Amino acid sequence: MNDYDQYDAMGLAELVKTKQATPGELLTEARSRAEKAQAELNCFSNMFPGEADAQIESGLNDGPFSGVPYPIKDLGISLKDRPMTNGSVAWKDNIEPQDSVLAARYKASGLVLFAQTTSPEWGLTTSTESKLYGQTRNPWDVSRTSGGSSGGASAAVAAGVVPAAHASDGGGSIRIPAACTGLFGLKPSRGRTPMGPWTTEGWNGQSCHHAVSRSVRDSAALLDISHGPEVGSRYVAPAPVGTYLEAASRDPDKLKIAVWTKAPNGHEGDAEAKAGVANTIKLLEALGHHVEEATPTVDGEALGKSLMMTVSAAMAMTVAAREKVLGRPVAPEELEDVTNRFVEFGNQIPMVELMRANQASIYAGLAFDQFMVDGGYDMILAPTIARRPEKLGVLSLSPENVDDYGVAVSTFAPWCAFFNQIGAPAMSVPLHWTDDNLPIGIMFGARCGQEEALFALAGQLEQAQPWAHRKPPVWVG
């Protein structure tokens, strides 16, 4: 298909609906492009042609994405009888017994699930590198990261394999890859998308699923078909008034937007990140929005400690569960160096620290909401990443120097995890490119449940300053 990359996912679905293309033709094109991208970027951990062919042969559901090829991340979303390694040597032989709730919803919409994209071990860093699969490269500069932990997804979409891909976000893992590769990425509110069937929340509610995409409307429509309660949900995000696709299609009211210049940990973006924010402010003001510098008062030190405690305890539990399945201890060499530290620390954390960790997130959420209400703000703005996409190796979970890694990872995207901790939605919009043609995304956050407002602004920004025409040096079309 010579014109395949002229369409977003909804456009491809329309081709199928109007019989201008068949699901098989789209799948063949996606597979061909995936093989090229794999050779240059190493962005896929597994491809399963049999599963995809069987979906098509058994008859696709007549949903809004019927016939559209779609990869899923090799972390947290499962297909029956297919591997899910979570980017870890310790899970390399893991085979899933059933489809996850989200995979079932994707299939119900007609999406053809044909491959898995790479992730660092258990999504624990902001670059997609692992002992198991190696380094995933950025199509804008193959010496740099495509972000993490959904870096395989972002590389595949940015390089033209597919117009959208599944991703997940526990501390920025949708927004950071989107920011590194010139894509749109929205992290939904806590409780918006399903995590089941074996759990309904990850990292004490900080992790969630959605997608990275080239167009805003694809992201909105994908959330329309995937959101909502699941069996066992202990909480559910507030229901939208209409559809997210409708929200992305209308201009927002005039907004009052705060600009967050210094991250909770005290770090500020470099000159390029600041330039991106400054240019975004000019664009927003030209669109009639009011923008002013203002910062919520939160305890950044407590939040940093909270994240460390939560992730460490989660990894200690996860590894212990794997050892029970294996019937033996997981060897240190089966895990990344940083992961081993998380597990060791998680096994030593006093119980009271987990309650303090949760309370720190609660306090931050209260402070953020009060700040937004008192200031009359609709959204808050900050750079998604504080500098250019980092060179490969710097953010690896098995770094040359763990202390250097700690500094690098804490300063790369220091605003992102805050929105996971408070459960609020946030999006990265591709609004800035450096002089050497590297993308730096701009992040907007809102109060819990306000994805419709974010989509409305994103759609307006996309019309005012389009990005889909930009193609990186590695383009597989």
Buried (B, 14 or more C-beta within 10 A) or exposed (E): BEEBBEBBBBBBBBBBBEEEBEBBBBBEBBBBBBEBBBEBBBBBBBBBEEBBBEBBEEEBEEBBBBBBBBBBBBBBBBBEEBBBBBBBBBBBEBEBEEBBBBBBBBBBBBBBBBBBBBBBBBBBBBBBBBBBBEBBBBBBBBEBBBBBBBBBBBBBBBBBBBBBBBBBBBBBBBBBBBBBBBBBBBBBBBBBBBBBBEEBBBBBBBBBBBBBBBBBBBBBBBBBBBBBBBEBBEEBBEEBEEBBBBBBBEEBEEBBBBBBBBBBBEBBBBEBBBBBBEBBBEBBEEBEBEBEEBBBEBBBEBBBBBBBBBBBBBBBEBBBEBEEEBEEEBEEEBBBBBBBBBBEBBBEBEEEBBEEBBEBBEBBBEBBBEBBEEBEBBBBBBBBBBBBBBBBBBBBBBBEEEEEBEEBBBBBBBBBBBBBBBBBBBBBBBBBBBEEEBBBBBBBBBBBBBBBBBBBBBBBBBEEBEBBEBBBEBBBB
